[in-house]
Amino acid sequence: MLGATTTTGPSTAERVRSACMRAEGAALAIDGSDPVITSLHHLRPNGEMILAVRTDSLDGAVAWQSSRAGVPAVLELTDHAPLALREPVRSLVWLRGDLRPVPESLMRPMAGAVAAEHPHPALLDVGHTTSLMRLIVTSAVVADSTGAEPVDVDTLLAAEPDPFWEMETSWLEHLDSDHPDLLAQLARRLPPSLRQGRIRPLGIDRYGIRLRIEGECGDNDVRLGFAEPARDVLSLSRALRVLAGCPFLNGLRARG
């Protein structure tokens, strides 16, 4: 069972946006049909989530394709930790809304519009082995070790993903493999009862770093917050070193 300690961090909407960017695939649950795995999910400013799926996976999903008004559907995204942890899931996001087809004649123009906002290799197959769908999002919920929280759609659309989400994996891998000394210094900030387990980096964002403590009696997630949000890579590196109590160490840089 996961326990959690938190300090100031990303808003619920920011957590959802970041999880959407990090998650590789998602499961789309359509009323009356088997779940469909997506190869792309992109939230547009107008509140619609563009989904790419293999065309042959839609053979049994007839109802939604004939409904211009859309049918109820839920998209589940899983945010996995970049490292091989005992419990790899960091959070789950559920986006509920109305699923509508993208007409075949509009698929390529839609793919081009999405590519301008979010280039993705799955878009290259649109019109061949891949089809696009639109999920008009009406609600969003994120759940992690702290519990489940909803976020309204307007707030979600106004939020941005964490600016460091693309480099998070390389930073955590670098910390875990090359900086056990820095992790040990961060561990000194933990309550004594949590210092006995194996300490692993779980996540990093502009507000701080999250650690996973894998203990004999279960896992605990702890957030250690920075004095102020990081603005760029240099300030992120310095904030992490200051948090560890070593502001004059060489700058931490993840490997490319």
DRENFIKOL-280044 format. One line per 5 residues: number of its first residue (from 1); their letters; for each residue x, y, z of N, C-alpha, C. Coordinates in pm, whole numbers. Each point is the difference from the previous one (the first is absolute). Example, Ala and Ser with C-alpha at 12.3 -4.5 7.8 and 13.67 -1.06 7.14 Angstrom:
1	as	1319:-569:780:-89:119:0:90:120:0 ~ -35:105:-72:82:119:6:-77:109:73
***
This chain:
1	mlgat	85:-120:0:-85:120:0:88:124:0 ~ -37:99:-82:78:122:-10:-51:104:98 ~ 93:62:72:-31:115:83:57:121:-68 ~ -30:120:49:50:119:-69:16:117:95 ~ 104:79:-26:21:127:67:20:103:-111
6	tttgp	-66:113:7:9:97:-109:29:140:53 ~ 60:82:-89:13:143:25:-59:68:-123 ~ 17:132:-10:-53:72:-114:53:-58:-129 ~ -88:-22:-93:41:-60:-126:-93:42:-112 ~ 2:-73:-112:-85:35:-114:-148:-5:38
11	staer	-80:81:-67:-144:-7:19:-52:-131:-58 ~ -123:-34:34:-60:-121:-54:-4:5:-152 ~ -36:116:-54:-6:14:-145:137:-18:-64 ~ 105:55:63:135:-17:-53:44:-146:5 ~ -38:-70:107:33:-142:10:-65:-80:-111
16	vrsac	-126:32:-30:-69:-70:-108:66:29:-134 ~ 32:127:-27:62:35:-127:136:-69:-16 ~ 79:-4:107:131:-64:-7:-15:-150:-22 ~ -94:-63:71:-22:-143:-16:-45:-33:-142 ~ -82:87:-58:-45:-22:-138:118:5:-97
21	mraeg	95:87:25:116:11:-88:94:-119:16 ~ 13:-50:123:96:-108:26:-52:-138:-40 ~ -130:-23:15:-55:-133:-24:16:-40:-146 ~ 53:-118:-23:25:-46:-137:-129:-39:-70 ~ -82:-78:65:-125:-45:-60:-112:17:99
26	aalai	-121:-28:-44:-115:14:88:-105:-101:-41 ~ -90:-30:94:-109:-94:-27:-130:78:-12 ~ -68:-18:-110:-126:69:-25:-114:-97:21 ~ -84:29:98:-116:-83:29:-123:61:-64 ~ -60:-72:-95:-118:47:-73:-119:-84:42
31	dgsdp	-111:67:29:-120:-74:38:-37:-102:-107 ~ -19:-125:42:-42:-104:-92:110:-60:-84 ~ 126:36:25:111:-52:-80:116:-38:91 ~ 89:-81:-52:121:-34:74:93:121:6 ~ 84:10:104:96:112:8:91:5:-122
36	vitsl	37:121:-39:88:22:-115:125:72:51 ~ 117:-45:-45:126:63:40:36:110:-101 ~ 30:117:51:36:112:-86:151:8:-18 ~ 43:51:-114:143:23:-23:34:148:10 ~ -103:84:11:19:145:16:-119:55:76
41	hhlrp	26:92:93:-107:75:67:51:142:16 ~ -68:93:-60:45:139:2:-117:91:33 ~ 12:75:110:-105:92:43:19:134:-69 ~ -100:41:-76:5:126:-73:-60:113:84 ~ 31:126:-34:-50:114:78:-151:10:8
46	ngemi	-72:-61:-94:-146:8:-1:-66:-107:87 ~ 81:-81:70:-55:-99:91:-25:-136:-61 ~ 41:-22:-122:-15:-132:-58:133:-74:3 ~ -7:-127:36:117:-85:0:1:-79:-131 ~ 103:21:-80:12:-73:-126:70:-132:29
51	lavrt	-62:-109:-41:51:-134:25:33:-69:-131 ~ 111:-72:-2:36:-82:-115:-3:-146:42 ~ -66:-83:-81:-9:-143:29:19:-78:-129 ~ 36:-125:14:6:-85:-118:-141:-17:-56 ~ -14:18:-130:-132:-7:-63:-66:-135:23
56	dsldg	78:-109:-5:-60:-132:16:-48:-27:143 ~ 41:84:97:-47:-18:137:-142:53:19 ~ -52:70:-101:-132:60:10:-108:-84:-66 ~ 37:-117:-50:-96:-82:-75:-126:-32:81 ~ 15:-20:132:-116:-33:81:-68:120:62
61	avawq	52:117:-23:-56:121:63:-82:77:-103 ~ -120:-49:-26:-82:59:-105:-82:117:51 ~ -49:-10:124:-96:98:50:54:142:-3 ~ 123:20:47:52:137:8:27:57:-138 ~ 33:-87:-98:34:48:-133:-122:56:-73
66	ssrag	-119:-44:40:-122:46:-67:-72:110:78 ~ 62:45:108:-64:100:85:71:134:-12 ~ -66:98:-64:58:133:-12:2:73:135 ~ -94:-35:88:-6:64:131:106:-53:94 ~ 59:-113:-34:101:-60:85:-59:-101:97
71	vpavl	84:-88:48:-41:-99:99:91:15:122 ~ -48:-35:120:84:12:120:125:-88:-10 ~ 112:53:44:125:-74:-1:92:54:109 ~ 92:-83:43:98:39:101:139:-39:-49 ~ 92:95:7:139:-26:-36:80:-13:129
76	eltdh	67:-113:19:83:-21:119:147:4:-40 ~ 74:91:62:143:13:-24:77:-41:124 ~ 107:-73:-19:84:-46:111:136:67:-8 ~ 36:69:107:130:66:8:96:-94:74 ~ 90:-62:-74:95:-93:59:129:73:41
81	aplal	59:-46:109:130:52:42:105:-39:-103 ~ 94:89:-32:105:-33:-97:93:-111:49 ~ 15:-15:132:90:-101:55:-76:-128:31 ~ 76:-109:13:-60:-130:32:-26:-6:150 ~ -117:45:40:-39:1:141:-88:-121:32
86	repvr	-11:-29:127:-83:-112:44:-145:22:-41 ~ -47:122:13:-134:39:-46:19:109:-104 ~ -10:-35:-129:39:95:-105:-100:111:-31 ~ -125:-13:40:-101:99:-37:6:119:95 ~ 19:119:-56:3:122:80:-138:63:13
91	slvwl	-76:-4:-107:-135:57:6:-84:-56:-114 ~ -130:14:15:-97:-34:-103:-85:122:-29 ~ -33:21:-126:-85:111:-40:-117:-56:-79 ~ -120:47:36:-120:-39:-74:-62:124:-61 ~ -15:0:-130:-65:108:-73:-130:-54:-58
96	rgdlr	-110:59:42:-132:-45:-44:-59:101:-97 ~ -72:-49:-100:-62:90:-94:-79:-71:-107 ~ -31:72:-106:-75:-55:-113:95:-29:-114 ~ -4:-124:-48:88:-43:-108:-69:18:-134 ~ 72:65:-92:-56:24:-133:100:-38:-107
101	pvpes	-47:-48:-114:92:-37:-108:53:123:-72 ~ 117:-13:-57:53:101:-92:-27:-53:-140 ~ -79:70:-80:-28:-49:-135:128:-30:-77 ~ -6:-100:-83:120:-42:-74:59:115:-81 ~ -86:85:-55:50:110:-83:75:106:81
106	lmrpm	-23:0:134:62:101:85:117:-55:81 ~ 28:-129:-13:104:-60:84:138:58:-28 ~ 35:12:-127:134:52:-32:15:146:40 ~ -99:88:-29:11:138:50:8:6:152 ~ -77:-84:69:5:-2:146:139:-47:47
111	agava	55:-99:-66:134:-49:36:103:111:-16 ~ -15:80:-105:92:111:-21:-12:106:108 ~ -124:28:43:-22:99:105:59:-47:132 ~ -17:-129:31:56:-56:123:152:-1:-6 ~ 56:-35:-116:146:-5:-14:62:137:23
116	aehph	-71:106:-37:52:135:23:10:32:148 ~ -87:-64:82:0:23:144:82:-105:75 ~ -2:-122:-52:64:-112:70:45:-105:-101 ~ 117:16:-62:48:-100:-97:9:-138:66 ~ -52:-100:-69:0:-136:55:5:-98:-116
121	palld	80:-105:10:13:-96:-113:-131:-68:-37 ~ -94:-17:93:-126:-66:-31:-79:76:-106 ~ 23:131:-10:-74:81:-98:38:-34:-143 ~ 118:-58:-19:44:-35:-135:-84:-112:-61 ~ -64:-79:85:-78:-114:-48:-148:31:-14
126	vghtt	-40:123:32:-141:37:-11:-46:-10:-145 ~ -112:-68:-20:-51:-22:-134:47:-129:-61 ~ 94:-66:67:50:-130:-47:-42:-107:101 ~ 80:-20:104:-34:-100:101:-58:63:126 ~ -4:132:4:-41:72:121:-116:95:-29
131	slmrl	-94:6:94:-114:92:-10:1:97:119 ~ -64:114:-20:-10:101:106:-141:6:55 ~ -9:30:131:-127:22:66:11:126:85 ~ -115:57:36:-5:118:86:-75:-35:128 ~ 65:23:114:-67:-14:128:-24:141:54
136	ivtsa	-126:42:6:-34:132:53:-1:-14:153 ~ 104:48:65:20:-24:142:-100:80:84 ~ -67:-70:92:-96:65:89:44:-6:146 ~ 91:-91:35:50:-7:138:134:-70:2 ~ 77:27:106:132:-61:15:25:-28:148
141	vvads	63:-114:27:36:-40:135:140:-60:-4 ~ 83:34:99:132:-61:13:9:-66:137 ~ 63:-117:6:16:-72:126:145:-44:14 ~ 57:23:119:134:-49:30:3:-37:148 ~ 118:-6:59:12:-45:138:-63:95:100
146	tgaep	-31:123:-43:-63:98:90:-152:-10:-5 ~ -55:-76:-95:-144:-11:-15:-44:42:-139 ~ -129:18:-18:-57:38:-130:-54:142:6 ~ 23:76:-109:-47:138:-7:-58:29:-137 ~ -116:66:-6:-56:41:-129:54:137:-39
151	vdvdt	-12:33:-126:35:134:-47:-98:36:-109 ~ -52:124:4:-96:38:-103:72:29:-132 ~ -74:-11:-106:61:5:-134:62:136:-29 ~ -64:109:38:55:133:-27:137:17:69 ~ 9:-46:125:126:8:72:106:-87:-66
156	llaae	-42:-117:-47:93:-92:-67:56:63:-127 ~ -85:64:-78:44:59:-126:90:121:22 ~ -18:68:113:82:118:29:138:-38:54 ~ 16:-125:44:126:-44:60:99:-44:-108 ~ 127:-3:39:107:-47:-87:68:-120:65
161	pdpfw	55:-92:-80:79:-108:61:128:56:60 ~ 60:-76:91:125:46:60:104:22:-110 ~ 76:110:7:96:30:-107:113:-101:-12 ~ 19:-84:101:111:-96:-2:-46:-144:-26 ~ -124:-18:-48:-51:-136:-13:79:-83:-100
166	emets	52:62:-106:73:-76:-102:135:-50:51 ~ 64:73:90:131:-37:48:-5:-76:132 ~ -120:-21:53:-12:-63:132:63:-138:4 ~ -24:-81:-101:53:-137:0:151:-1:9 ~ 68:80:-82:146:0:1:55:51:132
171	wlehl	-67:99:60:45:51:129:-13:-105:110 ~ -113:-69:4:-20:-100:104:96:-118:-17 ~ 22:-42:-124:95:-109:-24:141:41:42 ~ 35:124:-30:132:53:35:17:7:153 ~ -101:48:68:4:6:146:14:-138:60
176	dsdhp	-80:-93:-50:-5:-134:58:129:-77:-20 ~ 62:15:-117:119:-81:-31:131:69:37 ~ 4:133:-6:128:70:14:12:89:123 ~ -110:23:73:7:92:113:-62:-58:128 ~ 46:-118:43:-52:-51:129:35:91:117
181	dllaq	109:76:-15:39:93:107:-104:111:15 ~ -50:52:-113:-100:106:7:-132:-54:56 ~ -37:-122:-40:-122:-61:54:13:-20:151 ~ 119:-38:44:23:-20:143:-15:132:76 ~ 45:110:-62:-14:130:65:-146:44:4
186	larrl	-75:-29:-107:-142:31:0:-72:-82:106 ~ 46:-122:21:-64:-88:98:9:55:141 ~ 99:84:26:15:58:133:-118:92:35 ~ -76:40:-101:-116:86:24:-126:-83:33 ~ 9:-130:-12:-116:-84:24:-17:-27:149
191	ppslr	-122:-32:43:-20:-43:139:84:-124:28 ~ 53:-14:120:85:-116:32:-63:-134:-35 ~ -132:-11:14:-66:-128:-26:5:-41:-147 ~ 30:97:-90:3:-30:-143:141:-19:-55 ~ 99:16:83:137:-5:-51:56:-142:-12
196	qgrir	-76:-98:43:52:-137:1:-24:-74:-131 ~ -96:47:-79:-31:-69:-125:93:41:-113 ~ -22:-60:-116:76:36:-119:-59:126:-61 ~ 82:101:-18:-49:130:-46:30:15:-149 ~ -106:26:-77:13:14:-145:-64:132:-44
201	plgid	56:64:-103:-67:120:-54:-125:-40:-77 ~ -111:62:31:-129:-37:-60:-45:101:-105 ~ 29:128:24:-43:103:-95:69:131:32 ~ 11:84:-102:56:134:21:-78:97:-87 ~ -27:118:54:-71:104:-73:51:135:47
206	rygir	-59:104:-47:52:134:33:-20:36:147 ~ -85:-74:70:-28:30:140:84:-82:99 ~ 57:-111:-43:75:-83:92:25:-139:-54 ~ 42:-89:89:30:-137:-37:-83:-93:86 ~ -43:-111:-60:-72:-103:75:90:-121:15
211	lrieg	-2:-58:118:78:-119:29:-93:-115:33 ~ 38:-119:-40:-71:-122:38:87:-76:100 ~ -55:-28:116:71:-78:101:-61:-139:1 ~ 76:-98:-45:-46:-138:-5:44:-69:129 ~ -92:-17:93:31:-59:129:-55:-140:14
216	ecgdn	35:-65:109:-45:-137:23:-151:-8:18 ~ -61:106:53:-143:-2:29:-83:73:-106 ~ 61:39:-109:-73:70:-105:80:116:-55 ~ -60:70:-95:66:112:-66:-61:132:46 ~ 82:103:4:-45:135:34:57:98:-101
221	dvrlg	-83:94:-43:43:106:-91:10:131:78 ~ 111:70:-17:24:126:71:40:107:-101 ~ -61:117:14:40:115:-84:85:95:83 ~ 115:38:-55:85:102:59:-5:121:-92 ~ -51:112:53:-22:116:-84:121:92:-7
226	faepa	16:67:-115:104:101:-16:-44:130:69 ~ 96:87:27:-31:129:62:-88:84:-91 ~ 20:-13:-131:-83:68:-99:1:-83:-127 ~ -103:12:-83:-6:-81:-122:119:26:-92 ~ 51:-107:-60:111:12:-95:-52:56:-132
231	rdvls	82:83:-63:-41:64:-125:63:-66:-122 ~ 120:-57:16:71:-60:-111:89:-110:56 ~ 78:-62:-90:83:-114:42:103:41:105 ~ 60:116:-15:101:44:96:-61:23:138 ~ -116:65:5:-62:25:130:-54:-129:60
236	lsral	-40:-96:-84:-43:-130:51:116:-74:64 ~ 116:3:-67:119:-65:54:41:62:133 ~ 0:132:5:39:68:123:-101:-26:112 ~ -128:4:-31:-102:-23:101:13:-139:62 ~ 33:-98:-82:17:-137:49:122:-11:90
241	rvlag	109:67:-39:122:-5:81:-18:74:132 ~ -70:112:-3:-28:74:123:-88:-84:93 ~ -99:-66:-57:-88:-84:79:78:-112:69 ~ 101:-51:-70:83:-107:57:104:54:98 ~ 11:133:9:97:59:92:140:9:-55
246	cpfln	11:0:-135:133:7:-61:-1:99:-116 ~ -20:130:27:-14:98:-107:125:22:-82 ~ 118:-47:47:123:27:-74:54:-121:-73 ~ -81:-110:-7:40:-114:-80:-9:36:-147 ~ 69:-76:-84:-10:21:-143:-145:-18:-43
251	glrar	-42:75:-98:-139:-6:-45:-39:-139:-44 ~ -120:-39:37:-53:-130:-38:-53:9:-143 ~ 50:-83:-87:-47:-2:-137:-33:-143:-39 ~ -117:-19:-56:-36:-133:-46:69:-29:-132 ~ 27:-126:-22:63:-40:-124:-99:7:-114
256	g	45:34:-118:-88:6:-115:-33:-136:-54
***
